[in-house]
Amino acid sequence: MLNIDKNKFFHNLKLTQQYCRLQLDKSCSDKAKIFRSYNPTLNGKPLFSFEVHQFNFDIVPNLNTCTLTHWQVDPTERKNKFLIEGLFEQQIDYKESQKYLSINEKFEGDILISQIDCTVIDGASEVQSFGLVDIYDMPPIDTWFYLTKTKQSRLLFAWIPNKFKHYATEAVLVNCVDCINWFYKWYPQDYKETMANAQQVHL
């Protein structure tokens, strides 16, 4: 069984669902940018920058461009070992500081998990998801809501609204080391028991 604090899990999930819903209300439709609205500064510069790339192949028929995300630092380097933990707490605190109007709204989507210590930096999942997942096989920071670990890797949980599930699934399908997948597929028993308790947890 995964080590999951259910109260924290569902509190952060609801918070993230609400925050992502606000981003969907905005005019941005770029898969790389829409859920990277939280962009903290590091050394006086934004952590994330974006650039449209053109490829010599079609990602889907008749479309060979997409926006890619560039991190100011490589989060997989040993010297940046604790960067993700810090960013995770910062973005949760930021979401807590925002005002929400959709407290009782029901949200449709699913939970993606990234084994952030198992990535191979080949860019396949990033391109195939049109930038929704980045080159380090991580979902966009606005979607992060829970972080735990196994013996193999830290597990980063992300909320993916229905409108973007197709792009996340494309990232999963082309990932050569299987370091990203849906919660219900990787850990079906944990998923079943965790989600069954949703109504019993104080949010």
Steps between C-alpha positions, in 0.01 A plus 500: 500500500612853426567738786212747458365743758139502383407830663790679335445314174138608463552850634775564244304327225195722552722807518673403176175416322371845585820673391516310170136586438592868523772450239249334266287814522783703349556548127831311489473171311871416476554157657842597636395833652145461627591304815835669559348826617691467827852592392723595793827686457840344557811716497281790390358319196180299439553131562315409178534651155320392184592472135311377195693230315450376148586139421584321178216255565129528575408452864147437377395526136577845356637642825873512572535777760444523874613703798771347715586591859855589602598473867757753617675215685495125448280355779653155450857605581631384836576856615130584449382193693256689722371745237178310433408475868545874541302580186226262607449676834522846339234431240264350760548809720431720198177316423395535864539877468261529206127566513264236363136517404451133406506339844216254426575444133554147374813452294556250221845367429751247629822461696836461326814383681858576400794301640719806499822314583463256209477733201704468184539840338408423140211745455260249345227543760535878489457524125222242474302676774552837327696621800253403772764267646851648498834356389555356849172307472334720760146636472455880521551656843143632540376139493726371780315406818677215680855372543605172654762237429572132454832317510543575130402866473313800627145499362351829387119496475327738258136586426429492125163647394304297243575748223872413526488128575559411136832688497611341827410156364711568189792583731449171685484295180832623356696503826789257452563428870138497621565769762158666459159341514151535644453433872223247435722300263822492702347452844144371447449383860639822650287700256187307588548530876617862492221627280237294686586702811454836328164572657623408847795738504473850644605745226 
